[in-house]
Amino acid sequence: MLIPLIAFGSEYLLQIMIILLIILIVLVTVLFRERRIIQSTLRQKVVESSAVEKLNATVIEQSPIGISVRDKNGKLLKYNQAWYSFWHITDENLTDYLEREREKLQFDDRDDYLRDWKQEVKKVYTKGGQLHIPEIKVIDNKQNEKWISHYFYSITDENGSVEKVVILTEDITKRKKYEIALSESEEKYRSLLENLPVGIYRTKPDGTYLSINKKMASMYGYESPEEMMEKDKLFDNMTKQDHDKIMSELHKTGKIDDVEVHMTKREMPVQWVLGSIKAVKDNTGSITYIEGIDIDITEKKYTELALQKEQQTLQQVIELNPYAICIFDRFGRYYQANKVFNDLFKAVPSADYSIFDDKIIDKLGVAEEFKNTIHQGDTYHFNDLEYNTNKLDPSLPDNPMILHIISFPIMNENNNLEFVIHMYENITEKKRIERELARERKTLNNIIDLNPYPITIATANGQYLRGNKAFLDLFKIPPPPDYNFYTDPIASEVYDMDTLKSKLAKGESISFPPMQYNTHDINPEFPDNPLTIEMMMFPLMNDNNEFEYVVNMFADVTERNKAIANLKESEEKFRTFAEKTSAAIFIHTDGRIKYVNPEALRLCGYTYEELKQMSLYDIFDPKYKEMVIQKGNTRMNGADVPSYETPILNKNGEEVWVIVTGGLIDYNGEKSILGTAFDISAKKKAEQELFRMQKERYSQIKEIAGGVAHEIYNSLFPAVSSIDKLKQRLAEKNIDEVERNLKLINLTDKAVTRAIHMTELVTEFSKLETQQEMNEINFANYVEAYINRFKYEHKVNDVKFIVDIDDRVVLNIHENHLYSLLYNIMSNAVDSFENDEKIIEVSAKRNGSYHKIILRNNGVPIPEDIREKIFDPFYSTKPKSGTGLGLAICKKIIEIYKGELTLQATIDKNTEFVILLPIEPLNH
């Protein structure tokens, strides 16, 4: 390279070297400056690293989470205060923790809490990575039980080998205890909800169940809440009246307390419930869901009648009781006493006397205590009370006595005092100790003897101790001294005695099924007294909950069983009657034949075995079958169904018309329908022939009426037109002359208008059967609008309209026909008014398969001798103003819809038209 450079000359070489030198100087300068920058940066990094390290140390030390650092062998290198405090490490054992190695991760007893995690922990120490133990129970150095969340992660060198392991220890004891307590609380709440002796539920506004407890399901006869939620709804089990009352109150106040509801399903075990219901509403006031509590009060309801019947017996018990008994009202005034009381005191309290103001009781200093005790519903005892009515009233006999008085209250259903009953015992001649013993015995005797149920008391070993008067009256003789219930041969056949003893010892009550009992069968010397009894036994436990006595309560069901036998006898008599009657009799449940008599077999032509293989509904004409099934279902639901006519098809396919009646009965323990059918085929044929003749007559009348109406209308129309023109011309003449002529024209105009109205009625009558499309009309809404229109058109603001229409009444009828019905009947009512008070009543409700509409007014009644004629065409009770077609049109309209229109006689002699229209629409 030097050879070509030299060739260029020395001057060029020098220039090149200068350039190279400059470049070298620049490079050295740059390198030197970079070195200074690097040194400065390094110094800054050292300072920052120191600050970060200091910051990290401060954060670790102040952290509420325990932090410890161990080497790869498990030796403790560092720790913070939270770790030190958590484990309760003392200065004495800290050295041991610092020097302790885990002997190459061979864990000792202090690491026992990690026994299920040993392999995972070793993996962190040997291979690196991290491990999170969400929760684990530990014991600290003070033997305290704690819960921690443990987190291990390794720190490795540049080769990936584990150098250190950092352990984060978080104390989660409080959280864990809260979770355990919450879980236990939820379980207790759930257990309480499921074991409460009341039904608890939540439903949608329509009664669909959202949740129910087990008691609710069992109350209504279901195996589980799920089954009840699937098959039942809240409002399905109550009457419409109860439903409407409850929903009205819920919408109004949001809740209803202590409402008694009657269940409508007879097959359910519960028939009456006492409920508290609450509606939960949203911000708009709409009900989002309903929640409530049901208590079964069926037994209470059924016992009310029995309690009423027992009142008379109780009165006899009071009167015949050997103790002096006096009853005072809630103010302490005399109400009633038995003969023994009158004999004891020789007089009755005066009208102004009150037991709460008795001077003798007040003198003892217990008057206030006595009054408070009675008003609280507790019994009060007066022991050894020296009493003399003469001290209260000098006019009464001087009759000093020492009395023992038991005073107990009778509380009403609101737990308020209603009566105070005093039972007196004259213990004047007895010693104090004898009086006390006698009082206790008599109190016990009263509890037993005054009970209307037969009762006996025996020892836990079955040894008879005593029985009450009702028991002796029932069995006629007390048991012998050595009698033991556990060896009673009759009872032993009904119930296993070893099981009986075991249950009584556990405090359980025992109910025996009805059993035939006659003490004569046990001992021939006893009276022959056959009984059918039911018995309940319950144990009396002492203070140590040990079985000490057993109480037997008996119920005599002999008469009830006789009634059952009489019922069977009645059934036999019914069968004898049914075999001989000329009416067809059948008993069925939902079409399943249970019984038919010979006349029923003759009528349908089938044998009994053939009928058992088919449904009763199969013998009815297919065109009427659905109607018959519907009426059967209505009867099964407890509603009344009027008798009705329908054809059946006998085995040969021949049509036989019958009139069917029926009602609900209990047949062999199952709800069934007892029905009768009478053959009316001959009557039906006669009616059909009469109908044919009437139809022909009606067609002739209709044809004549149509022609007459047309001719009258054509004749009157020019007269109407001429009158209008004449009115216009006369309006331009002399006023006096115009008024005279207008009077004549107005009279003519009224006559023509009436003739046109008559023509319209005749035309309407002649076109009644013209095909017209039916409308679905809410009757309540239609009547409200129609009455306003009727008042305006007839100028009858002095007429009072009373409307009572069920919202469910929806009529399938052409609107013109409905208008004609109301117009003609109400117009007749207005024409009949003579009194100052003018009333028209309109009511409607569902009645079986019909809507029943009643139009009633207090006008002059229609005479009885013409009631059968008022529906005939052209018959009128108003010769000068009537056409005789209004009611005939009404009658024909109702017949078009297969309904019925009648004029009913009422007790108050008002006029009452009754309309029956089928609920189901006709197939026009």
Secondary structure, 3 states (H helix, E strand, C coil): CHHHHHHHCHHHHHHHHHHHHHHHHHHHHHHHHHHHHHHHHHHHHHHHHHHHHHHHHHHHHHCCCEEEEEECCCCEEEECHHHHHHCCCCHHHHHHHHHCCCCCCCCCHHHHHHHHHHHHHHHHHHHCCEEEEEEEEEECCCCCEEEEEEEEEEEECCCCCEEEEEEEEEECHHHHHHHHHHHHHHHHHHHHHHHCCCEEEEECCCCEEEEECHHHHHHCCCCCHHHHHHHCEHHHHECHHHHHHHHHHHHHHCEEEEEEEEECCCCCCCCEEEEEEEEEECCCCCEEEEEEEEEECHHHHHHHHHHHHHHHHHHHHHHHCCCEEEEEECCCEEEEECHHHHHHHCCCCCCCCEHHHCHHHHHHCCHHHHHHHHHCCCCEEEEEEEECHHHHCCCCCCCCEEEEEEEEEEECCCCCEEEEEEEEEECCCCCHHHHHHHHHHHHHHHHHHCCCCCEEEEECCCEEEEECHHHHHHHCCCCCCCCEHHHCHHHHHHCCHHHHHHHHHCCCCEEEEEEEECHHHHCCCCCCCCEEEEEEEEEEECCCCCEEEEEEEEEECHHHHHHHHHHHHHHHHHHHHHHHCCCEEEEEECCEEEEECHHHHHHHCCCHHHHHCCEHHHHECHHHHHHHHHHHHHHHCCCCCCCEEEEEECCCCCEEEEEEEEEEEEECCEEEEEEEEEECHHHHHHHHHHHHHHHHHHHHHHHHHHHHHHHHHHHHHHHHHHHHHHHHHHCCCCHHHHHHHHHHHHHHHHHHHHHHHHHHHHHHHHCCCCCCCCEEEEHHHHHHHHHHHHHHHHCCCCEEEEEEECCCCEEEECHHHHHHHHHHHHHHHHHHCCCCCEEEEEEEEEECCEEEEEEEECCCCCCHHHCCCCCCCCCCCCCCCCCCCHHHHHHHHHHHCCCEEEEEECCCCCEEEEEEEECCCCCC
